[in-house]
Amino acid sequence: MGQYRENFASPGIIVFFEIIISALIGSELVVLIFNVGSANVLSILKLICFAIINVYIIYKLVHKFIIHRKGPLKALFKLSLVGHMVGFLPFLILFALPQVFGVSFLSPNVAAVFLLTIPIVYFYMLMTKQLFDIDFLLNRFIYYASLSFFPTLIISLLSILILNQNNQIGVKWSQLFLACYLLITLMLFLKEYADLKIRPRLNKDLHNFQGSLNRFSARISRVMKRSDLERVLEQEIYNVLPVKKVAFLEINMDRVEEFKLDESLADIQDSIIEAVQASVGQLMIGNVLNVERGICVIAGKKQSILHLMWLDVKGNRTKYNLDELAWLRTLANYSAIVYENLYLIESLVEELEVEFQKQRGTDSSPWLLRLIFKLAEKERRKLASDLHDSALQDQLIWYRNLESAMLDHDMSSELHQKLVDVREGLLDVIHQIRETCNELRPPLLQEMGIVEALQGLFEQTQIRSNYVIDFQSDSFRADINDEQMLTIFRIVQELLRNASKHAKASNISISLEQKNDIRLTYKDDGIGLKLEDLNDSYQHMGLSGIKERVHSLEGVIDFRSEPGEGLEVQISLPLESASMDRESEEDTNGSNIAG
């Protein structure tokens, strides 16, 4: 076992066995040439020596297997042990030992065929760089042998009963055929149930594969970039397979010869190119390409671009078995769908960029602005949820731990005061995170309605600001949709933020009315500004965002201001914009339904 750098037996033992074998060969020649001695005695001696040598080899293989049962050489010694047992035990149990008692279950010619297993196994290990996955073979053999036992037993008993009857030979064979046929048909039905219920429990790898697919399908739902998808794939492969290295390759089929790999994989570059070129016309998702080191699985295609997963040889040097390949093909099929969706998203982004460039210098289309604001609101909700579920909960846990420590332990007054200050600081941070979450995702906006939501916003804002807000909404009874409600809330929120940071106002009046449209009026007594400087002030006052929000709902906005006279903003929004009407009609017609 030189290529695996493992010493199997000491040189002295090997020399001893060589001397015995040489002596037996010499004795055989003496008997054949000079006709001296007993051939039967020599045959028994050869059989005994053969048994001793094989028993010793099996002992050493068992010993080595126990030592390496958790290491990369486990498969090597397990394959060698199975090869010796398959080759030696049938010969010993079914021919050699019965011969001692004058009984023979097998003829010597048939028993000797099993011995060919031993040289075949060692020749295979000598010639191949990867070992056969003996665990996979044994699991399958034990499973199918267990399933076959009872049908074989029943068929044997039926054969004895049927053939011992006093019927004609044709009737006997017909009865036997019918019994075997019905029994095998029933067994196939039972096998489907066993494959579904019993086999995964016996084979832990199948359970791992199923759990992996469930876990992977859940994680890829959050993937937004190809690099994220490849990272999720890499983690899943490392979790399930004993693979040392995984790489993701992108090949342009129009320029395969120009494909380049990192220096660490330069030795398999030519092998990958040859495998891809040899499979042109058969490059389907999930196909496995055998390369010089490891395998490549096709995980995605886009026109002439081919995405490959390269997996290095397994740590135990065994080939990928059928279950592992089936699992990898399923991963590849899932990944291909995600690759396709990511390409579609990239195409949509490119179209949006083109649309932006076309409309640069002019007012953007309402539908485009609405799309941008919807995406922004989605990110706000996600950020608010992440803050609430992670940072806020962690702060609350540390706050409770601190309170518990202050109550349970004696400490000096100086240390106690420091911890009180830390506790108050934690409370401030918790309050700030809660306020940030409320700003990012207005609490109960849909449930409370716009008027109650604005009143809650004003109460919170006046606590930390120096101005007073007069809010009038008595005549507002409009039944507005969620998008209009959120737009009005965000506009008021931005106006108040502007009043706090820039306007230095002390009194603010806001009114929300309903006539033929929705009218929002804002007025403060701040420092004001020149209207001709309004465009320049958009970028740092947030008023440009207000204008774009109004434009997204096809509304009208009017700014009125002079230095020292505050700012007045009048906004008119249609109860239902034309673009929203068109979208409603399209949805009614079903054109927006996928598939």
C-alpha positions in Angstrom: 0.0 0.0 0.0 2.8 2.3 -0.9 0.7 5.0 -2.7 -1.3 5.4 0.6 1.9 5.5 2.7 0.7 2.9 5.1 2.7 -0.1 6.3 0.5 -3.3 6.4 2.9 -5.9 7.8 6.5 -5.9 9.1 9.3 -7.1 6.7 9.9 -10.2 8.9 6.4 -11.5 8.5 6.4 -11.0 4.8 9.7 -12.9 4.5 8.3 -15.7 6.7 5.3 -16.1 4.4 7.4 -15.9 1.3 9.6 -18.8 2.7 6.5 -20.9 3.4 5.1 -20.3 -0.1 8.4 -21.1 -1.7 8.7 -24.3 0.3 5.2 -25.4 -0.8 6.0 -24.6 -4.4 9.3 -26.6 -4.1 7.5 -29.5 -2.6 4.9 -29.5 -5.4 7.7 -29.6 -8.0 9.4 -32.5 -6.2 6.1 -34.5 -6.1 5.5 -33.8 -9.8 9.0 -34.5 -11.1 10.3 -37.3 -8.8 6.9 -38.7 -7.7 8.0 -38.6 -4.1 5.7 -38.0 -1.1 1.9 -37.9 -0.9 0.0 -35.5 -3.0 -3.0 -35.6 -0.6 -0.8 -34.6 2.3 0.7 -31.8 0.3 -2.8 -30.5 -0.7 -3.8 -30.4 2.9 -0.7 -28.5 3.8 -1.3 -26.0 1.1 -4.8 -25.6 2.2 -3.7 -25.0 5.8 -1.1 -22.5 4.8 -3.5 -20.7 2.5 -6.0 -20.5 5.4 -3.4 -19.2 7.9 -2.1 -16.5 5.5 -5.6 -15.3 4.7 -6.7 -15.4 8.4 -3.6 -13.3 9.2 -4.4 -10.9 6.4 -8.0 -10.5 7.6 -6.8 -10.0 11.1 -4.5 -7.2 10.0 -7.2 -5.6 7.9 -9.6 -5.6 10.8 -6.9 -4.1 13.0 -6.1 -1.4 10.5 -9.8 -0.7 9.9 -10.4 -0.1 13.6 -7.4 2.2 13.8 -8.6 4.3 10.7 -12.3 3.9 11.1 -12.7 7.7 11.5 -9.9 8.7 9.1 -9.5 9.0 5.3 -8.1 5.4 4.9 -11.3 3.8 6.3 -12.6 3.1 2.8 -9.2 1.5 1.8 -9.1 -1.1 4.5 -12.9 -1.7 4.4 -12.6 -2.4 0.6 -9.6 -4.7 1.2 -11.4 -6.5 4.0 -14.5 -7.1 2.0 -12.5 -8.3 -1.0 -10.7 -10.9 1.2 -13.9 -12.0 2.9 -15.8 -12.4 -0.4 -12.8 -14.3 -1.9 -11.8 -16.4 1.0 -14.9 -17.2 3.2 -17.0 -18.9 0.5 -14.0 -21.1 -0.4 -13.3 -21.9 3.2 -16.9 -22.4 4.5 -18.6 -24.0 1.4 -15.7 -26.1 0.2 -12.6 -26.4 2.4 -14.2 -27.1 5.8 -16.9 -29.4 4.4 -14.1 -31.4 2.7 -12.7 -32.3 6.1 -16.0 -34.0 6.9 -16.4 -35.5 3.5 -19.1 -33.1 2.4 -19.0 -30.6 -0.4 -21.5 -27.8 -1.0 -19.5 -26.4 -4.0 -17.2 -28.0 -6.5 -13.5 -26.9 -6.3 -13.8 -25.1 -9.6 -16.8 -23.0 -8.5 -15.2 -22.3 -5.1 -12.0 -21.2 -6.7 -13.9 -18.5 -8.7 -14.5 -16.6 -5.5 -10.7 -16.4 -4.9 -10.4 -14.2 -8.0 -12.1 -11.4 -6.0 -8.8 -10.9 -4.1 -6.5 -10.1 -7.0 -9.2 -8.1 -8.8 -9.6 -5.9 -5.7 -5.9 -5.2 -5.4 -5.5 -4.7 -9.1 -8.3 -2.1 -9.0 -6.7 -0.3 -6.1 -3.4 -0.3 -7.9 -4.7 1.1 -11.1 -7.3 3.6 -10.0 -6.7 7.0 -8.2 -10.1 6.7 -6.5 -11.6 3.9 -4.5 -15.0 2.4 -5.0 -17.5 3.6 -2.3 -17.7 0.3 -0.4 -20.1 1.7 2.2 -22.6 2.6 -0.5 -22.3 -1.0 -1.9 -22.7 -2.7 1.5 -25.7 -0.5 2.5 -27.4 -1.4 -0.8 -26.4 -5.1 -0.5 -27.7 -5.4 3.1 -30.9 -3.5 2.3 -31.7 -5.6 -0.8 -30.6 -8.9 0.9 -33.0 -8.2 3.8 -35.8 -7.5 1.4 -35.1 -10.6 -0.6 -34.9 -13.0 2.3 -38.6 -13.6 3.0 -39.7 -13.8 -0.7 -36.9 -16.3 -1.3 -37.9 -18.4 1.7 -41.6 -18.4 0.6 -40.7 -19.3 -3.0 -38.5 -22.2 -1.8 -41.2 -23.5 0.4 -43.8 -23.2 -2.4 -41.5 -25.0 -4.8 -41.1 -27.9 -2.4 -44.9 -28.2 -1.9 -45.8 -27.8 -5.5 -43.1 -30.1 -7.0 -43.9 -32.9 -4.5 -47.6 -33.0 -5.6 -48.8 -35.8 -7.9 -49.7 -33.5 -10.7 -48.5 -33.4 -14.2 -45.2 -31.6 -14.8 -46.9 -28.9 -16.8 -49.4 -28.2 -14.1 -46.6 -28.1 -11.5 -44.6 -25.5 -13.5 -47.7 -23.4 -14.2 -48.5 -23.4 -10.4 -44.9 -22.5 -9.6 -44.8 -19.7 -12.2 -48.1 -18.2 -11.0 -47.0 -18.3 -7.3 -43.6 -16.7 -8.1 -45.2 -14.1 -10.4 -47.8 -13.0 -7.8 -45.2 -13.0 -5.0 -42.7 -10.9 -6.9 -45.5 -8.4 -7.9 -46.5 -8.0 -4.2 -42.8 -7.6 -3.3 -42.4 -4.7 -5.7 -45.3 -2.9 -4.1 -43.8 -3.5 -0.7 -40.4 -2.3 -1.9 -41.9 1.1 -2.9 -43.1 1.5 0.7 -39.8 0.3 2.1 -37.9 2.8 -0.1 -40.0 5.6 1.2 -40.3 4.8 4.9 -37.6 2.2 5.9 -34.6 2.8 3.7 -33.9 6.5 4.8 -33.9 5.3 8.4 -31.4 2.6 7.7 -29.2 4.8 5.4 -28.3 8.0 7.3 -26.9 9.5 4.1 -30.3 9.5 2.5 -31.7 11.3 5.5 -28.9 13.9 5.3 -29.5 14.4 1.6 -33.3 15.0 2.2 -32.6 17.4 5.1 -30.0 19.2 3.0 -32.4 19.8 0.1 -35.0 21.2 2.5 -32.4 23.4 4.1 -31.0 24.5 0.7 -34.4 25.3 -0.8 -35.2 27.5 2.2 -31.9 29.4 2.0 -31.9 30.1 -1.7 -35.2 32.0 -1.3 -33.2 34.9 0.2 -30.4 34.8 -2.5 -30.1 38.1 -4.4 -26.7 37.7 -6.1 -24.8 34.9 -7.9 -22.1 35.1 -5.3 -24.7 34.5 -2.6 -26.0 31.5 -4.4 -22.5 30.0 -4.9 -21.7 30.6 -1.2 -24.9 28.8 -0.1 -24.1 25.9 -2.5 -20.5 25.7 -1.2 -21.6 25.6 2.5 -24.2 22.9 1.7 -21.7 20.7 -0.1 -19.1 21.1 2.7 -21.8 20.1 5.3 -22.8 16.9 3.5 -19.8 15.6 1.6 -16.2 15.0 2.8 -14.9 17.3 0.0 -11.8 19.4 0.6 -12.3 22.0 -2.1 -15.2 23.4 -4.2 -15.0 25.9 -7.0 -17.5 27.6 -9.3 -16.5 28.0 -12.9 -18.0 30.1 -15.7 -17.2 29.1 -19.3 -18.1 30.9 -22.5 -18.9 28.2 -25.0 -17.9 30.5 -27.9 -14.4 30.8 -26.4 -13.8 27.6 -24.5 -10.1 27.7 -25.3 -9.7 31.0 -23.5 -11.0 29.6 -20.2 -8.5 30.2 -17.4 -8.4 28.9 -13.8 -6.6 30.0 -10.7 -3.1 28.7 -10.2 -4.3 26.4 -7.5 -6.5 24.6 -10.1 -4.2 25.0 -13.2 -3.6 21.2 -13.2 -7.2 20.4 -14.1 -7.8 23.3 -16.6 -7.1 21.2 -19.7 -9.1 18.3 -18.4 -12.2 20.6 -17.9 -11.8 22.1 -21.4 -11.6 18.6 -22.9 -14.6 17.3 -20.9 -16.7 20.3 -22.0 -15.7 20.1 -25.6 -16.4 16.3 -25.7 -19.9 16.9 -24.3 -21.0 19.7 -26.7 -24.7 19.1 -27.5 -25.2 17.1 -24.3 -24.6 19.9 -21.8 -27.8 19.6 -19.8 -28.5 20.9 -16.3 -27.4 18.3 -13.8 -25.0 16.5 -16.1 -21.8 15.3 -14.5 -18.5 15.6 -16.2 -15.6 13.5 -15.1 -12.3 15.4 -15.0 -8.8 14.6 -14.1 -9.4 15.4 -10.4 -12.9 15.3 -9.1 -16.1 16.0 -11.0 -17.9 19.0 -12.6 -21.7 19.4 -12.4 -23.6 21.7 -14.8 -25.5 24.1 -12.5 -26.7 26.8 -14.9 -26.8 27.9 -18.5 -27.5 31.3 -20.1 -27.1 31.3 -23.9 -23.4 30.6 -24.4 -22.4 30.9 -20.7 -22.1 27.7 -18.8 -21.9 27.6 -14.9 -20.1 24.6 -13.5 -19.7 23.3 -9.9 -16.3 21.6 -9.5 -15.9 19.2 -6.6 -12.5 17.9 -5.7 -12.0 14.2 -4.9 -13.5 13.2 -1.5 -11.3 13.0 1.5 -11.6 9.3 1.8 -10.6 8.9 -1.9 -13.8 7.1 -2.9 -15.8 7.8 -6.0 -19.1 9.7 -5.9 -21.8 7.1 -5.4 -25.2 7.1 -7.1 -27.0 8.8 -4.1 -24.4 11.6 -3.9 -24.7 12.2 -7.7 -28.5 12.3 -7.5 -28.3 14.8 -4.7 -25.8 17.0 -6.6 -28.1 16.8 -9.7 -31.0 18.0 -7.6 -28.9 20.9 -6.2 -27.9 21.8 -9.7 -31.6 21.9 -10.9 -32.5 24.1 -8.0 -29.5 26.4 -8.7 -30.3 26.6 -12.4 -33.7 28.1 -11.6 -32.1 30.7 -9.3 -29.4 31.5 -11.9 -32.1 32.1 -14.5 -34.1 34.4 -12.1 -30.9 36.3 -11.2 -30.3 36.9 -14.9 -33.8 38.2 -15.3 -33.3 40.6 -12.4 -30.1 41.8 -14.0 -31.9 42.4 -17.3 -34.7 44.3 -15.4 -32.1 46.5 -13.7 -30.4 47.2 -17.0 -33.7 48.2 -18.5 -34.4 50.5 -15.5 -31.0 52.1 -15.9 -31.7 52.8 -19.6 -35.1 54.3 -18.6 -33.3 56.5 -16.1 -30.8 57.7 -18.8 -33.6 58.4 -21.2 -35.5 60.6 -18.7 -32.5 62.3 -17.2 -33.1 66.0 -17.1 -36.9 65.5 -17.2 -39.4 64.4 -14.6 -39.3 60.6 -14.2 -42.3 58.5 -15.0 -44.8 58.1 -12.1 -44.7 54.3 -12.4 -40.9 54.3 -12.2 -40.9 56.5 -9.1 -43.5 54.3 -7.5 -41.4 51.2 -8.2 -38.4 52.9 -6.6 -40.4 53.9 -3.5 -41.9 50.4 -3.2 -38.4 48.9 -3.3 -37.2 51.4 -0.7 -40.2 50.7 1.6 -39.5 47.0 1.3 -35.9 47.5 2.4 -37.1 49.7 5.3 -39.4 47.0 6.5 -36.6 44.4 6.3 -34.2 46.6 8.1 -36.8 47.4 10.8 -37.5 43.7 11.3 -33.8 42.9 11.5 -33.2 45.6 14.1 -36.2 44.5 16.1 -35.3 40.8 16.0 -31.6 41.1 16.6 -30.2 44.3 18.0 -33.2 45.3 20.1 -33.7 41.8 21.6 -30.0 41.5 22.4 -30.1 44.9 24.2 -33.1 43.8 26.2 -31.3 40.5 27.2 -28.2 42.4 28.4 -30.4 44.9 30.2 -32.1 42.1 32.2 -28.8 40.5 32.9 -27.4 43.8 34.2 -30.4 44.3 36.4 -30.1 40.7 37.7 -26.4 41.2 38.5 -27.1 44.4 40.4 -29.7 42.7 42.5 -27.9 39.5 43.2 -24.4 40.8 44.1 -23.0 43.1 46.7 -20.9 45.9 45.4 -19.5 49.3 46.4 -21.6 52.4 46.0 -19.2 53.7 43.3 -19.5 50.5 41.2 -23.2 50.5 41.8 -23.5 54.1 40.5 -21.4 53.2 37.4 -23.7 50.2 36.7 -26.8 52.5 37.1 -25.3 54.8 34.5 -24.7 51.8 32.2 -28.3 50.7 32.7 -29.6 54.1 31.8 -27.4 54.2 28.7 -28.8 50.8 27.7 -32.4 52.1 28.2 -31.6 55.1 25.9 -30.2 52.8 23.2 -33.3 50.6 23.5 -35.5 53.6 23.1 -33.5 54.9 20.1 -33.7 51.5 18.4 -37.5 51.4 19.0 -37.9 54.8 17.6 -35.8 53.9 14.6 -37.9 50.8 14.0 -41.1 53.0 14.2 -39.7 55.4 11.7 -38.7 52.7 9.3 -41.9 50.8 9.6 -44.8 53.0 10.9 -46.6 51.0 13.6 -50.2 50.0 12.8 -50.5 52.4 9.9 -53.0 50.2 8.1 -54.9 49.2 11.2 -55.2 52.7 12.7 -55.6 54.8 9.6 -53.7 57.8 8.4 -55.2 60.3 10.9 -54.4 58.3 14.0 -51.0 57.3 12.7 -50.1 61.0 12.1 -51.4 61.9 15.6 -49.1 59.3 17.0 -46.2 60.6 15.0 -46.8 64.2 16.2 -46.9 63.1 19.8 -43.6 61.3 19.5 -42.0 64.1 17.5 -43.0 66.9 20.0 -41.4 65.0 22.9 -37.9 65.5 21.3 -38.5 68.7 19.4 -39.0 72.4 20.4 -42.0 73.2 18.1 -45.7 72.8 18.6 -47.9 71.1 16.0 -51.4 72.1 15.2 -53.1 69.3 13.3 -56.5 69.7 11.6 -58.2 66.7 10.0 -61.9 67.0 10.9 -63.2 66.9 7.4 -61.0 64.0 6.2 -63.1 60.9 5.6 -61.4 59.5 2.4 -61.0 55.8 2.1 -57.4 55.8 0.7 -55.3 52.8 -0.2 -52.1 51.6 1.6 -49.8 53.2 -0.9 -51.4 56.7 -0.6 -51.5 56.3 3.2 -47.8 55.5 3.3 -46.9 58.3 0.9 -48.8 61.0 3.0 -47.1 59.6 6.2 -43.6 59.7 4.6 -44.2 63.3 3.3 -45.2 64.6 6.7 -42.3 62.7 8.3 -39.8 64.4 6.0 -41.4 67.8 6.5 -41.1 67.5 10.3 -37.5 66.3 9.9 -36.8 69.4 7.8 -38.4 71.6 10.4 -36.1 70.1 13.1 -32.9 70.2 11.2 -33.1 73.3 9.0 -36.2 75.5 9.5 -35.8 76.2 13.2 -39.6 76.5 13.5 -41.5 76.9 16.8 -45.0 76.5 15.4 -46.2 74.2 12.7 -49.7 73.8 11.3 -50.8 70.8 9.3 -54.1 70.1 7.7 -55.5 67.1 5.9 -58.6 67.6 3.9 -60.8 65.8 1.3 -62.6 67.5 -1.5 -62.4 66.2 -5.0 -58.9 65.1 -4.1 -56.7 64.7 -1.1 -55.1 68.0 0.1 -52.3 68.2 2.6 -51.2 71.7 3.8 -48.0 72.3 5.8 -46.9 75.7 7.2 -44.2 76.7 9.7 -42.7 79.9 11.1 -39.1 79.0 10.5 -36.3 80.8 8.7 -37.7 80.2 5.2 -35.7 80.3 2.0 -35.6 81.9 -1.4 -37.7 80.0 -3.9 -35.0 80.4 -6.6 -32.6 78.6 -4.2 -35.2 75.8 -3.7 -33.7 73.5 -6.4 -30.2 73.8 -4.8 -31.6 73.1 -1.4 -33.4 69.9 -2.5 -30.4 67.7 -2.1 -29.7 68.5 1.6 -33.3 69.3 2.8 -35.1 66.2 1.5 -37.7 68.3 -0.3 -36.8 66.7 -3.6 -37.9 63.4 -2.2 -41.2 64.9 -1.2 -41.7 66.3 -4.7 -40.9 62.9 -6.3 -43.3 61.1 -4.0 -46.1 63.5 -5.0 -45.2 63.0 -8.6 -45.2 59.2 -8.2 -49.0 59.4 -7.4 -49.5 62.0 -10.2 -50.2 64.8 -7.7 -49.4 68.5 -7.6 -47.1 70.3 -5.1 -46.6 74.0 -4.5 -43.8 75.6 -2.4 -44.2 79.1 -0.9 -41.5 80.7 1.1 -39.5 83.9 1.7 -36.5 84.4 4.0 -37.8 84.9 7.6 -41.4 84.0 6.7 -41.3 80.3 7.1 -42.3 77.6 4.6 -45.7 76.6 3.2 -46.3 73.5 1.2 -49.5 72.6 -0.5 -50.0 69.1 -1.9 -52.9 67.8 -3.9 -53.2 64.0 -4.6 -55.9 62.4 -6.7 -58.1 59.9 -4.9 -57.0 57.3 -7.4 -54.2 58.0 -9.9 -54.5 57.1 -13.6 -51.6 54.7 -13.5 -53.1 53.0 -10.5 -56.3 52.6 -12.4 -54.5 51.0 -15.3 -52.7 48.6 -13.0 -56.0 47.6 -11.5 -57.5 46.9 -14.9 -54.4 44.9 -15.9 -54.7 42.8 -12.7 -58.4 42.3 -13.4 -57.6 41.0 -16.8 -55.0 38.7 -15.3 -52.1 40.0 -17.4 -49.9 40.3 -14.3 -50.4 36.7 -13.3 -47.3 34.7 -13.8 -47.5 31.7 -16.0 
